[in-house]
Amino acid sequence: MAREVKAKKRCCGSTPRCKRCGVVLKRLTKAGLAERRDRRLYVVEHVPKKRMKKVRAR
């Protein structure tokens, strides 16, 4: 099941990174788990928990 996610304007610097952080969404796109629709809009497929943990790491 895919869902639309709007990226945050700026990274807050927390550890681990937020799920809506632009860096996380870009990493998911490179892994083939998300698709970029617009400048800040992404369509994210279901991401396994271990994969999300790896993507959110600083």
Biopython code that builds the backbone (N, CA, C, O; Angstrom):
import numpy as np
from Bio.PDB.StructureBuilder import StructureBuilder

atoms = [
    (1, "MET", "N", (0.838, -1.176, 0.000)),
    (1, "MET", "CA", (0.000, 0.000, 0.000)),
    (1, "MET", "C", (0.886, 1.244, 0.000)),
    (1, "MET", "O", (1.736, 1.403, 0.876)),
    (2, "ALA", "N", (0.694, 2.099, -0.954)),
    (2, "ALA", "CA", (1.508, 3.304, -1.086)),
    (2, "ALA", "C", (0.811, 4.487, -0.426)),
    (2, "ALA", "O", (-0.417, 4.547, -0.361)),
    (3, "ARG", "N", (1.621, 5.431, 0.063)),
    (3, "ARG", "CA", (1.055, 6.645, 0.652)),
    (3, "ARG", "C", (1.896, 7.835, 0.234)),
    (3, "ARG", "O", (3.099, 7.715, 0.004)),
    (4, "GLU", "N", (1.245, 8.986, 0.139)),
    (4, "GLU", "CA", (1.948, 10.210, -0.227)),
    (4, "GLU", "C", (2.535, 10.845, 1.021)),
    (4, "GLU", "O", (1.867, 10.957, 2.050)),
    (5, "VAL", "N", (3.791, 11.259, 0.920)),
    (5, "VAL", "CA", (4.486, 11.888, 2.039)),
    (5, "VAL", "C", (5.083, 13.192, 1.544)),
    (5, "VAL", "O", (5.716, 13.231, 0.490)),
    (6, "LYS", "N", (4.882, 14.254, 2.302)),
    (6, "LYS", "CA", (5.463, 15.545, 1.968)),
    (6, "LYS", "C", (6.702, 15.740, 2.837)),
    (6, "LYS", "O", (6.618, 15.686, 4.064)),
    (7, "ALA", "N", (7.843, 15.966, 2.206)),
    (7, "ALA", "CA", (9.096, 16.138, 2.937)),
    (7, "ALA", "C", (9.085, 17.435, 3.737)),
    (7, "ALA", "O", (8.458, 18.422, 3.351)),
    (8, "LYS", "N", (9.800, 17.404, 4.866)),
    (8, "LYS", "CA", (9.929, 18.604, 5.686)),
    (8, "LYS", "C", (10.794, 19.626, 4.949)),
    (8, "LYS", "O", (11.571, 19.269, 4.064)),
    (9, "LYS", "N", (10.653, 20.893, 5.318)),
    (9, "LYS", "CA", (11.443, 21.934, 4.654)),
    (9, "LYS", "C", (12.915, 21.837, 5.017)),
    (9, "LYS", "O", (13.787, 22.101, 4.189)),
    (10, "ARG", "N", (13.186, 21.458, 6.259)),
    (10, "ARG", "CA", (14.582, 21.398, 6.674)),
    (10, "ARG", "C", (14.766, 20.289, 7.695)),
    (10, "ARG", "O", (13.837, 19.944, 8.425)),
    (11, "CYS", "N", (15.956, 19.740, 7.742)),
    (11, "CYS", "CA", (16.271, 18.649, 8.663)),
    (11, "CYS", "C", (16.414, 19.213, 10.079)),
    (11, "CYS", "O", (17.055, 20.244, 10.281)),
    (12, "CYS", "N", (15.810, 18.528, 11.057)),
    (12, "CYS", "CA", (15.852, 19.027, 12.434)),
    (12, "CYS", "C", (17.110, 18.579, 13.170)),
    (12, "CYS", "O", (17.409, 19.100, 14.245)),
    (13, "GLY", "N", (17.847, 17.631, 12.617)),
    (13, "GLY", "CA", (19.107, 17.209, 13.227)),
    (13, "GLY", "C", (18.958, 16.161, 14.313)),
    (13, "GLY", "O", (19.915, 15.910, 15.046)),
    (14, "SER", "N", (17.787, 15.538, 14.446)),
    (14, "SER", "CA", (17.591, 14.530, 15.487)),
    (14, "SER", "C", (18.215, 13.199, 15.062)),
    (14, "SER", "O", (18.482, 12.964, 13.884)),
    (15, "THR", "N", (18.437, 12.340, 16.051)),
    (15, "THR", "CA", (18.969, 11.008, 15.789)),
    (15, "THR", "C", (18.001, 9.996, 16.351)),
    (15, "THR", "O", (17.710, 10.086, 17.544)),
    (16, "PRO", "N", (17.471, 9.039, 15.607)),
    (16, "PRO", "CA", (17.610, 8.872, 14.162)),
    (16, "PRO", "C", (16.830, 9.934, 13.395)),
    (16, "PRO", "O", (16.014, 10.657, 13.968)),
    (17, "ARG", "N", (17.087, 10.018, 12.109)),
    (17, "ARG", "CA", (16.400, 11.019, 11.283)),
    (17, "ARG", "C", (14.893, 10.779, 11.284)),
    (17, "ARG", "O", (14.431, 9.650, 11.449)),
    (18, "CYS", "N", (14.135, 11.863, 11.095)),
    (18, "CYS", "CA", (12.666, 11.771, 11.033)),
    (18, "CYS", "C", (12.257, 11.000, 9.776)),
    (18, "CYS", "O", (13.002, 10.945, 8.798)),
    (19, "LYS", "N", (11.080, 10.415, 9.817)),
    (19, "LYS", "CA", (10.576, 9.665, 8.661)),
    (19, "LYS", "C", (10.276, 10.581, 7.488)),
    (19, "LYS", "O", (10.287, 10.134, 6.341)),
    (20, "ARG", "N", (10.010, 11.851, 7.750)),
    (20, "ARG", "CA", (9.677, 12.814, 6.693)),
    (20, "ARG", "C", (10.884, 13.647, 6.260)),
    (20, "ARG", "O", (10.732, 14.577, 5.467)),
    (21, "CYS", "N", (12.059, 13.336, 6.756)),
    (21, "CYS", "CA", (13.271, 14.074, 6.396)),
    (21, "CYS", "C", (13.587, 13.843, 4.914)),
    (21, "CYS", "O", (13.426, 12.735, 4.404)),
    (22, "GLY", "N", (14.028, 14.875, 4.247)),
    (22, "GLY", "CA", (14.349, 14.776, 2.824)),
    (22, "GLY", "C", (15.426, 13.754, 2.518)),
    (22, "GLY", "O", (15.387, 13.100, 1.476)),
    (23, "VAL", "N", (16.391, 13.612, 3.423)),
    (23, "VAL", "CA", (17.479, 12.649, 3.227)),
    (23, "VAL", "C", (16.928, 11.223, 3.256)),
    (23, "VAL", "O", (17.313, 10.387, 2.438)),
    (24, "VAL", "N", (16.034, 10.952, 4.193)),
    (24, "VAL", "CA", (15.425, 9.621, 4.307)),
    (24, "VAL", "C", (14.633, 9.299, 3.044)),
    (24, "VAL", "O", (14.734, 8.198, 2.505)),
    (25, "LEU", "N", (13.849, 10.258, 2.579)),
    (25, "LEU", "CA", (13.045, 10.026, 1.380)),
    (25, "LEU", "C", (13.924, 9.831, 0.147)),
    (25, "LEU", "O", (13.590, 9.034, -0.730)),
    (26, "LYS", "N", (15.032, 10.544, 0.074)),
    (26, "LYS", "CA", (15.951, 10.370, -1.056)),
    (26, "LYS", "C", (16.594, 8.981, -1.022)),
    (26, "LYS", "O", (16.747, 8.338, -2.060)),
    (27, "ARG", "N", (16.967, 8.524, 0.170)),
    (27, "ARG", "CA", (17.549, 7.185, 0.304)),
    (27, "ARG", "C", (16.540, 6.102, -0.070)),
    (27, "ARG", "O", (16.895, 5.105, -0.698)),
    (28, "LEU", "N", (15.281, 6.304, 0.319)),
    (28, "LEU", "CA", (14.241, 5.344, -0.056)),
    (28, "LEU", "C", (14.034, 5.325, -1.567)),
    (28, "LEU", "O", (13.791, 4.270, -2.152)),
    (29, "THR", "N", (14.132, 6.492, -2.194)),
    (29, "THR", "CA", (13.995, 6.577, -3.652)),
    (29, "THR", "C", (15.126, 5.821, -4.341)),
    (29, "THR", "O", (14.895, 5.096, -5.308)),
    (30, "LYS", "N", (16.343, 5.991, -3.843)),
    (30, "LYS", "CA", (17.492, 5.294, -4.426)),
    (30, "LYS", "C", (17.374, 3.782, -4.254)),
    (30, "LYS", "O", (17.873, 3.015, -5.077)),
    (31, "ALA", "N", (16.704, 3.357, -3.168)),
    (31, "ALA", "CA", (16.522, 1.930, -2.903)),
    (31, "ALA", "C", (15.334, 1.355, -3.666)),
    (31, "ALA", "O", (15.115, 0.143, -3.651)),
    (32, "GLY", "N", (14.564, 2.216, -4.334)),
    (32, "GLY", "CA", (13.424, 1.750, -5.105)),
    (32, "GLY", "C", (12.153, 1.568, -4.287)),
    (32, "GLY", "O", (11.205, 0.932, -4.749)),
    (33, "LEU", "N", (12.122, 2.121, -3.075)),
    (33, "LEU", "CA", (10.956, 1.978, -2.200)),
    (33, "LEU", "C", (10.073, 3.215, -2.195)),
    (33, "LEU", "O", (9.022, 3.223, -1.555)),
    (34, "ALA", "N", (10.488, 4.257, -2.900)),
    (34, "ALA", "CA", (9.693, 5.483, -2.991)),
    (34, "ALA", "C", (9.860, 6.069, -4.384)),
    (34, "ALA", "O", (10.812, 5.761, -5.101)),
    (35, "GLU", "N", (8.918, 6.916, -4.746)),
    (35, "GLU", "CA", (8.958, 7.578, -6.050)),
    (35, "GLU", "C", (8.723, 9.065, -5.837)),
    (35, "GLU", "O", (7.786, 9.466, -5.147)),
    (36, "ARG", "N", (9.581, 9.875, -6.436)),
    (36, "ARG", "CA", (9.446, 11.319, -6.290)),
    (36, "ARG", "C", (8.428, 11.842, -7.295)),
    (36, "ARG", "O", (8.547, 11.593, -8.494)),
    (37, "ARG", "N", (7.421, 12.571, -6.800)),
    (37, "ARG", "CA", (6.378, 13.107, -7.657)),
    (37, "ARG", "C", (6.597, 14.579, -7.966)),
    (37, "ARG", "O", (6.395, 15.026, -9.095)),
    (38, "ASP", "N", (7.008, 15.319, -6.959)),
    (38, "ASP", "CA", (7.186, 16.760, -7.077)),
    (38, "ASP", "C", (8.439, 17.112, -6.286)),
    (38, "ASP", "O", (9.159, 16.224, -5.828)),
    (39, "ARG", "N", (8.696, 18.394, -6.129)),
    (39, "ARG", "CA", (9.889, 18.820, -5.412)),
    (39, "ARG", "C", (9.931, 18.263, -3.986)),
    (39, "ARG", "O", (10.979, 17.814, -3.522)),
    (40, "ARG", "N", (8.795, 18.293, -3.300)),
    (40, "ARG", "CA", (8.749, 17.810, -1.918)),
    (40, "ARG", "C", (7.799, 16.640, -1.708)),
    (40, "ARG", "O", (7.663, 16.165, -0.581)),
    (41, "LEU", "N", (7.149, 16.168, -2.742)),
    (41, "LEU", "CA", (6.136, 15.125, -2.607)),
    (41, "LEU", "C", (6.676, 13.776, -3.082)),
    (41, "LEU", "O", (7.206, 13.662, -4.188)),
    (42, "TYR", "N", (6.534, 12.765, -2.236)),
    (42, "TYR", "CA", (6.999, 11.420, -2.545)),
    (42, "TYR", "C", (5.860, 10.435, -2.336)),
    (42, "TYR", "O", (4.986, 10.658, -1.498)),
    (43, "VAL", "N", (5.869, 9.352, -3.092)),
    (43, "VAL", "CA", (4.942, 8.245, -2.881)),
    (43, "VAL", "C", (5.781, 7.092, -2.353)),
    (43, "VAL", "O", (6.676, 6.595, -3.037)),
    (44, "VAL", "N", (5.479, 6.669, -1.116)),
    (44, "VAL", "CA", (6.289, 5.665, -0.428)),
    (44, "VAL", "C", (5.519, 4.356, -0.347)),
    (44, "VAL", "O", (4.371, 4.324, 0.097)),
    (45, "GLU", "N", (6.165, 3.270, -0.783)),
    (45, "GLU", "CA", (5.601, 1.928, -0.649)),
    (45, "GLU", "C", (5.801, 1.468, 0.791)),
    (45, "GLU", "O", (6.403, 2.176, 1.599)),
    (46, "HIS", "N", (5.296, 0.283, 1.107)),
    (46, "HIS", "CA", (5.524, -0.278, 2.444)),
    (46, "HIS", "C", (7.018, -0.559, 2.602)),
    (46, "HIS", "O", (7.626, -1.211, 1.754)),
    (47, "VAL", "N", (7.603, -0.063, 3.691)),
    (47, "VAL", "CA", (9.032, -0.242, 3.944)),
    (47, "VAL", "C", (9.192, -1.150, 5.159)),
    (47, "VAL", "O", (8.655, -0.847, 6.225)),
    (48, "PRO", "N", (9.928, -2.267, 5.018)),
    (48, "PRO", "CA", (10.165, -3.143, 6.166)),
    (48, "PRO", "C", (10.882, -2.393, 7.290)),
    (48, "PRO", "O", (11.650, -1.464, 7.037)),
    (49, "LYS", "N", (10.624, -2.803, 8.524)),
    (49, "LYS", "CA", (11.145, -2.098, 9.699)),
    (49, "LYS", "C", (12.679, -2.025, 9.703)),
    (49, "LYS", "O", (13.246, -0.972, 9.995)),
    (50, "LYS", "N", (13.349, -3.132, 9.381)),
    (50, "LYS", "CA", (14.814, -3.139, 9.384)),
    (50, "LYS", "C", (15.380, -2.192, 8.328)),
    (50, "LYS", "O", (16.391, -1.525, 8.550)),
    (51, "ARG", "N", (14.718, -2.147, 7.187)),
    (51, "ARG", "CA", (15.163, -1.265, 6.101)),
    (51, "ARG", "C", (15.014, 0.197, 6.507)),
    (51, "ARG", "O", (15.901, 1.012, 6.254)),
    (52, "MET", "N", (13.870, 0.529, 7.149)),
    (52, "MET", "CA", (13.619, 1.896, 7.587)),
    (52, "MET", "C", (14.637, 2.317, 8.648)),
    (52, "MET", "O", (15.096, 3.459, 8.653)),
    (53, "LYS", "N", (14.985, 1.403, 9.536)),
    (53, "LYS", "CA", (15.976, 1.696, 10.575)),
    (53, "LYS", "C", (17.329, 2.014, 9.944)),
    (53, "LYS", "O", (18.029, 2.924, 10.388)),
    (54, "LYS", "N", (17.690, 1.267, 8.917)),
    (54, "LYS", "CA", (18.960, 1.478, 8.228)),
    (54, "LYS", "C", (18.971, 2.817, 7.491)),
    (54, "LYS", "O", (19.978, 3.526, 7.500)),
    (55, "VAL", "N", (17.865, 3.157, 6.861)),
    (55, "VAL", "CA", (17.760, 4.402, 6.088)),
    (55, "VAL", "C", (17.790, 5.625, 7.008)),
    (55, "VAL", "O", (18.343, 6.662, 6.642)),
    (56, "ARG", "N", (17.193, 5.506, 8.206)),
    (56, "ARG", "CA", (17.107, 6.637, 9.126)),
    (56, "ARG", "C", (18.386, 6.867, 9.925)),
    (56, "ARG", "O", (18.501, 7.880, 10.615)),
    (57, "ALA", "N", (19.347, 5.950, 9.848)),
    (57, "ALA", "CA", (20.589, 6.085, 10.628)),
    (57, "ALA", "C", (21.384, 7.304, 10.195)),
    (57, "ALA", "O", (21.397, 7.664, 9.018)),
    (58, "ARG", "N", (22.042, 7.933, 11.150)),
    (58, "ARG", "CA", (22.881, 9.094, 10.873)),
    (58, "ARG", "C", (24.290, 8.685, 10.576)),
    (58, "ARG", "O", (25.140, 9.538, 10.319)),
]
sb = StructureBuilder()
sb.init_structure("model")
sb.init_model(0)
sb.init_chain("A")
sb.init_seg("    ")
for serial, (resi, resn, name, xyz) in enumerate(atoms, 1):
    if name == "N":
        sb.init_residue(resn, " ", resi, " ")
    sb.init_atom(name, np.array(xyz, "f"), 0.0, 1.0, " ", f" {name:<3s}", serial, name[0])
structure = sb.get_structure()
